[in-house]
Amino acid sequence: MNLKRNMSIFTAVALLQAFTVGSASAQPIDQGDVAVVTPAKVESVEVIKEEQQHTENVVEIKSSTASSKAESSEEDTEASKSAVVETTPAAENDPDTTDKAATTNESEEGSAIQDGTAEDDNTPATPAQVEQQPATGDSTAVTSGGDLILYMNSNKMEQDGKSYLAGQPMTVKNGVSYVAIRALVDRVGYGVKYDNKTKETIIISGDNELRFKTNSKVYTVNGESRTMKGPAYQQKNTFMVPLTSITQALNISYKVNQSAKTVVLNLHKKPVASFVISQKEIFAGDPVDYVTSYSSPNGLEITSERWTGRQDSFDQAGTYTISYQVQDSNGQWSDPYSVTIQILQPNLPPVAMFTTDKDQYKMGEKITYLDQSTDDEGKIEKTAWDNNPLAFFEPGPKTVTLTVTDNHGATDTYSKVINITNETLYNFSDFNLLFTPVGQKFTFNGGEVTSMEKVPYTYRDEASLLIRSNSPETVNTEGIVYQESSSGQTRFMIHHVNNTGKRVKMYVIATNNNPYPAVFEQQNMGFAGPTPFATVAGKLSIDKWFRSIQTGADQKKEYFEPGESKLILTELNKTPMKEGQVISLYSDAFSDYSLDYNVILVEENKDPFEALPTLPVLDRDGVHNRGTYPNATRVITYDQQVGATPARLPLGDNASDPNLVGTDPMAYTDASNAGNFGVLYKITLSNVAPRTLISFNPRGGKYFGVALVNGQVVQIVDGSISINTSSEQSVLYRTGSSSESVTILFSAAPGSNLPVNLLFTPLPMEK
């Protein structure tokens, strides 16, 4: 009899589950309607049979391992004849799920917002049961509508005039107000799923992913952990979370009405629309490029857009206001986003034009070009000549072309034909000696240079200690590239390439290991980089160094207490070096006491002071030079006449100009400064003959640098052009009709090649 009675109950229960199992999420209430879903294989299921507005009859179906005292109804008996549902054992009781009575009011930051006593339930369920779906499946989100009203101590919810029931009432547990997460999220319109591996309930809100776990105060938003007022828990198969936490996580504002015992969640979140116009300037008749962007705070799909005042192009110049709106899948329109634009009159292209002082020239006769190009806005940004030498050396008609470009990219071209006769005014060599501008180069017979008389100069040294950090030039790993101690006058030359595969910075750390304070004075600074081009960095660092020597603009002092370390020469570490980039630095400094210097290379985000004790000392690369060299300023004074006959003054040749000799303090070896990079030459030629060309001629290969001539910075070839071979020379200076004293400051540019010659050539007579 007992067996028959138990089987009858089991059959009736199975039938109910097959036809009346409803989602544990909120259900809309229509009188007499019963929600039916596909049966799920679950451990414990809460079944909702909806009889009338705002009421629900709850029948709990337990597994066969749980004791049950419920009696079967007549409907259950009939149902048992036609349906069977498979069940699994229920989970063990969890004491943590027991609710306790609490009565409190919630402030803006508070936790509990309702009065009453929570219902006890010691039968926990997994979130999979709460979702009433396969553990790996997604829920189908209900589209969000208007404000959602929650009733305290009740599972009743209202939205858009309709009532819904949550799986459990809003309740208080340990002073924290809890709501059924599935019911709330469904009404908001977000997706829900369950991760069976991590045992987490997941909410999908647009691009954001929120993860909650039973009995944990911690939840994550896109992997970032956050803490709730209280732990999430299970109550009668319903997953409950603190109201303040879930609303904050979903960015939902709410108001509490204590008299009405309601909490009103504001779900009226409009989508947001914006746009930009990609052009900086728009001219009448030009197509307008609109770039839109939009989003929905609720993660809803954007389904429509509308414009006011938009035109693909505007025919007339003037001011126009354009507005843009978008609509989400809930029918909500964004506020208009407006941009006011100025349509300009159509751009007029520039007009290219030039004249020459004559229309016909002899071979070797200097041509004067006068650029007369115009632009309606006065903004010609690029001028490009084609076939415009200072002279032609072959007869016949010659077409010279000028192309100009304005700031809008519009161009115009003008060409003129000039005639070259069969007569010769100057040959190629004489013309270049006379008329090639300072800072430009010309070709000649470089083989004649070695037969020129050497200027028999002598020199004296000025005290200056050169610290040359240039090996390894290409740095493959973090480390110390140079270590040295120095007092008095010191010159730093630092030139390195980053080959670590990471973004790095270089630093110079100075430490005062004396028992008394010390002062470090930076006297000048020439820094260039980071750049991929070694010759560019080398030339620019020398250029800036010479200008800094002239102006004194980069002077600064640092004061060191005993034992104190500081960064010096900080231009070096302002900008990170990418892979393959080069930095180059020249600077003169003075310290009253000996300071210890460490030149290091580390990853850009590392603290150099913390990294220094752990860094290895890097070995030399076997090709480039490093070392500490005394007497790094050479003073050359020559009082005899120079320039009356062709002559040359060699530098960096280790003969007329011997290499500096010093030490490599990290390798404990002697060092020879090949090429004398880092040496400053102060050259005074007291008697340069009248009508003498002073020029620069490389003898070791490509050279890219500057010199300081009579106080003026002179490019050894203007712009980005280098002087490439020993058969080229670059013009530095020409004396006039009488003898002159000429001073030249020179230092070899890193990345270039030594030795070099200064050439002194008598000028031919002008015709």
C-alpha positions, 0 to 999 in steps of 0.5 A: 500500500505504501509503495502504491501510494508513493508511486502515485505521488511520484507520477503526479509530481512528474506530470505537474513538472512536465506541464507546469514548470515555469521559469524562476524569473519574473512571470507576467500575470494574466488571470487563469493563465498557466506558464508552460515550459519545456521540462528541465533536468533539475535537482529541485524546481519551483513551480508557479501556477498563476491563478489571479492577479498578484497571487501565486500558488507554489508547489515544491517538487523534491527529489525522491531522496527528500522526504515529502508530506504533501498530498496528491490532488485529483489533478495530480492523480490524472496527470500521473497517468500520462507524464513522467519526469526524471529527477536528480537528488537535491543538494544538501542543506546549507545553513548559510542560506537561512535568512534572519529577521531585520528591520531597517531603512536604507540611506543613499549608501545604505544596504537594507531598504525594506521592513519585514522578516525574510523566510527561512529556506535551508534547501539551496539550489545551483544557479542552473536551477535558478535559470531553469535552462541548460548550464551552458545556454543563454537566456532570452532577455525580455526587452526593457521598458519603463521604470520598474517598481519593486514592492518591499516584502513582496515578489510583485513588480510593475512595469508599463502598467503590467504586473510581474512576479519575481521568484522570491520577494525583495527581502532583508538578510543581515541588514542588506536588501536582496532581490531576485537577480533573474527577475530584475535582469529580465525586466531590464532587458539584459542577457543571463547565462550560467557558467557550469565550470566556474559555477557563476551566474553571468549577466551580459549588458552590452559589451560588459560581462558581470559574474556572480557566485553563490555565497560570495561578496565578490563579483566581477565586471569584465574581470575586475573584482568588486565587493557587494554589501553582502554575499549572493545566496540561494533562496528556494531555487532563486539567486538573490543579490544585494539590490544596491550592488546589482543596480550599481553594477548595471548603472541603474538609479533608483528612488525609495518610497518608504510610505508606499513601500516601493523602490522605483528603478529608473530604466528610462535610459536614452541611447547616446548619439554623436558624430564628427566631421573628419575634415578640418576645413570644408569648402563649398561643393566638397563632399562632407565626411560624417563619422557617427558613433552611438551607444545604448546604456542598456545594451540595446540594439540601435535600430534607427537614426535621423538627421536634421540639416545634413547635406552630403555637400553644401553649395554655399559658404556659411554657417550650418547646424547639423543634428543627429539622433538614434533610436534603440530597439525599445523605441527610445530616441536619443537627445539630438547631438548638434554640431555647427560647421563653417562652410568656406568659400571654395579654395583657390589654388596657388599661382606658380610664377618665377622670373630670371634676371635674363632670358639668355645666358652663357655657359657658366653664367650665374642665373638668378631665379626670383620666385613670384608665386602667390596664394589667395591666403598667403599660405604656400607650404611647399615649393619644388624646383625642377632643373634650376641649377645656378648655371648650365654648362651645355648650350641650348634651350633649358626648361625650368619648372616650379611647382607650388602647393598651398595649405589645402594641397592644391598645386600649380606649376609654371615652366619657363624656357631659357637659352644657353649660348655657345659662349663660356663665362666660367668653367664648372670648377671655377663657377663652383668655387665662386658661387656655390652658396655656404652650406651647399656642396659641389663635386670636384677631383677629390684625388687632388686633396692628398697632394695639397700642403698640410697646414703645419698646425700645433695645438694645446689642450684645455682640461676637460674629461670626456666620458664617451658612452658609445659601445655597445652602440646597439644595446640588446638588453637592459644594463649599465652602458657606462660607469665613471667618476669625475670632478671638475670639467666633464663632457658627456657624449652618449650615442646608442641604439635600442635593440631590446625589442621593448620600449626603453629609456636611458638615464644618467644617475649621479651619486654623491658618495662624499661626506660633504655636499656637492654641486653639479652644473650643466653648462650646455645641452645638445640632445637629439632623438629618438629617431631611426636615423643615426646620422640625423641624431648625430648632426642634430645633437651637435647643432643643438650643442653649438647653439646652446654654447652660444646662448647659454640657455640650457644652464642648470644646477643640481645640489647633492647631499652626501649619499644622495643620487639624482637624475642629471641630463634629463633630456635623455630620459624624457621620451621612450626609445622604440625598437631601432631608435637612436639617441645622441647627447652632448653636454658639458658640465662641472662638479666641485667634488667627484660624483659617480655616474651610471649611464643605464638603459631600462624598460620605460616603466621601471624606476631607474634607482630601483633597477640600478643595483640589479643591472649588469655591466654591458660589454663593449661591442668590439666595433665602436668606442667607449672610454674616459679621455682627458684633455678633450678640448683641443685649441688650434691657433695658426698665425701664418697665412693660409689660403694663398695656395691650396692647403688642407687641415686634417682632423681625426686622422691620428697623425696630424691630430692624434687620438685621445688616449684614456681608459675603459673603466669597466673593462679595466683596459686602455682605450684610444678615441678613434676619430676623436669623437667628442673632442671639441676643436677650437680653431683660430686662423689668424691670417686667411688670405684674401679671396679664399674658399674654406670648405669641408671635405670628408675622407672617411665616408659619409658625413652629416654635421655642422660647424660654428664659423665666426659665431654662426652655425653653418650646415655641412650641407643644408637640410637632410642631405649629407656629403657622401664622398671624398670627391665632394666639398661643402662651402663653409666660408669665403674671405673678401678682398682682404685678409681675415681672422676666421674662427671655427668650432668643430666636433665630429658628429656621431653616426658620421665618419672620420677623418675630415679635411678643412680645405683652403682654396684660392678663388679665381678672378671674377669676370 
